[in-house]
Amino acid sequence: MSNIFTEEKAQISVELIIVLAAVVAVVLVLVSQLQATSEEGSQKLEETAESVFEKIDDI
């Protein structure tokens, strides 16, 4: 009887590990996409700021 429960707990543990690995993979993908987006946004902001400062210098 106890052997059946041990196998069931082991099965649950393996399934939990698989689910956690999938969640970690999704989180890593989202973080990398957010980093890329923030870098692009930072570049656009820098370009806009330079443009504004150039226009101010022209005044």
Protein Blocks (a to p, Z undefined) as FASTA:
>chain_A
ZZmmmmmmmmmmmmmmmmmmmmmmmmmmmmmmmmmmmmmmmmmmmmmmmmmmmmmmmZZ
